[in-house]
Amino acid sequence: MIDWCKEMLGFPAGASGLLVSGGSMANLVGLAVARSATVGFEVRDEGMQAAPQAIALYGSTEMHSSLQRAVEILGMGNRSLRHIPVGDDYAMDLRALRETIAQDVASGIKPICVIGTAATTNTGATDPLAELAEIAQQHAMWFHVDGAFGALAALSPELRPIVDGMERADSLAFDLHKWGYQPFEVACTLVREPKAHKDTFALTPDYLRHATRGTAGGDLWFTEYGIQLTRGFRALKVWMALKVHGADKLGRLAYQNVDQARYLAWLVTESPHLELLAPVPLNVVCFRFRHAGVDDDRLNALNEELLIQLQEQGIAVPSGTTLHGKYALRCAITNHRSRREDFEILVRECVRLGEALTAGEPAGHQA
Ligand SMILES: Cc1ncc(COP(=O)(O)O)c(C=O)c1O
């Protein structure tokens, strides 16, 4: 199973891998290895209090919150995680990254890890991964890619260029319960250097001693590559899906979702009542209802209510987010059963609900 993942994503055959419950866990595993491989002392024995100098990790302001949580859990402290600004495309601004690293180095801080995202949660933006790989190499940093969503775009020949550079990661986290179309819970972490991976987690108490035969036989023990000992057989469903459908079909479905996202974005831009709030590089569409003369604060409240009504009336289940202070209806399209007509209904209903909500607008709220 792990071998298939490596092959599908262009990772070297010698890399190690672990199936975990979700992208958050996969990120935690990746950053745990990053920490022990780069801090330059025996962090498992000494803890971070032994650090001879402050350390820094770098990700964009759009990186997923699970990475911040991983940094916290690993005792590296929130302040060591730099949130690098993004450009209009919501991808990391490389100039800001280089400047921040230079300032840290000048202040005696050790850069240890750069985190790139393949498809951010908010907008589906992908950081310039090949450039991040270069920068990581220049500064002897670990390169972690959070591909929770975007990694499996690599299965589609049309989408593959978007995530180019991902295969240069030292660790790559990705979900199979997102664009792998698997039921919850299954995700994966791949680590380029298996020794670094095992050195981060392996513990061999007497009751877990390897044997040459019997139930304790076999060299590969997944407990030595992650946090869990007792584990479910997550690989089975993924293996079966790949056997039945094949990776090409998953890639075709991912592309179908992206095509639907583009269609939805087009419907939004065609409607005088709706406004697209971010570019649509993959399968996430962020938009809002708008109404002439209604200010941003009121539009935010109105769109929040509109979202809840969409959900409560059983019409559609977008989520919500805020982009540059504007509340957005966020559609992350990942269902292999979605059809173009679904998005036509969504747009029609957003306009209907939005118009009903603005019809009752008190005059004092008008700009
Ligand atoms: C970019 C990104 N990283 C990490 C995660 C966390 O994944 P999970 O919900 O599987 O823990 C998500 C979830 O949406 C995500 O979009």
Ligand as a Chemical Component Dictionary entry (heavy atoms), coordinates in Angstrom:
data_LIG
# 
_chem_comp.id                   LIG 
_chem_comp.type                 NON-POLYMER 
_chem_comp.pdbx_formal_charge   0 
_chem_comp.three_letter_code    LIG 
# 
loop_
_chem_comp_atom.comp_id 
_chem_comp_atom.atom_id 
_chem_comp_atom.alt_atom_id 
_chem_comp_atom.type_symbol 
_chem_comp_atom.charge 
_chem_comp_atom.model_Cartn_x 
_chem_comp_atom.model_Cartn_y 
_chem_comp_atom.model_Cartn_z 
_chem_comp_atom.pdbx_ordinal 
LIG C1 C1 C 0 -4.383 21.558 3.963 1  
LIG C2 C2 C 0 -4.911 20.700 5.068 2  
LIG N1 N1 N 0 -4.057 20.159 5.952 3  
LIG C3 C3 C 0 -4.481 19.372 6.965 4  
LIG C4 C4 C 0 -5.820 19.099 7.129 5  
LIG C5 C5 C 0 -6.256 18.223 8.267 6  
LIG O1 O1 O 0 -6.688 17.008 7.758 7  
LIG P1 P1 P 0 -7.619 16.029 8.639 8  
LIG O2 O2 O 0 -8.947 16.730 8.748 9  
LIG O3 O3 O 0 -7.679 14.796 7.809 10 
LIG O4 O4 O 0 -6.977 15.846 9.963 11 
LIG C6 C6 C 0 -6.757 19.638 6.238 12 
LIG C7 C7 C 0 -8.201 19.379 6.419 13 
LIG O5 O5 O 0 -9.052 19.953 5.805 14 
LIG C8 C8 C 0 -6.293 20.451 5.172 15 
LIG O6 O6 O 0 -7.143 21.000 4.283 16 
# 
loop_
_chem_comp_bond.comp_id 
_chem_comp_bond.atom_id_1 
_chem_comp_bond.atom_id_2 
_chem_comp_bond.value_order 
_chem_comp_bond.pdbx_ordinal 
LIG C1 C2 SING 1  
LIG C2 N1 SING 2  
LIG C2 C8 DOUB 3  
LIG N1 C3 DOUB 4  
LIG C3 C4 SING 5  
LIG C4 C5 SING 6  
LIG C4 C6 DOUB 7  
LIG C5 O1 SING 8  
LIG O1 P1 SING 9  
LIG P1 O2 DOUB 10 
LIG P1 O3 SING 11 
LIG P1 O4 SING 12 
LIG C6 C7 SING 13 
LIG C6 C8 SING 14 
LIG C7 O5 DOUB 15 
LIG C8 O6 SING 16 
# 
